[in-house]
């Protein structure tokens, strides 16, 4: 399904999920929550993401105004990614998701051992 169907919907959840609706986008945002990072640093931090998927994810987040890609004209060339103001406003939401997971993950672990 075309992403634009969700982006121009009247439903705010559809619109939000058109930006955050992949497995990796919230993770990338969380990794950039308090610092800038280079591609290799993000890839190493996440670990299980392929380089192609990370590249696509970063491009989509940049296109949606969630992160800023800064190129440095030096040798060797480098690129750093940081959250924009819009991206930073997602941090409390993602932290709340992490808290929700911690609460329910721990409860699930207790149920398994009981």
Beta strands, then each sheet from edge to edge (+ up, - down):
strand 1: 37-38
strand 2: 67-72
strand 3: 78-83
sheet 1: 1+ 3- 2+
end
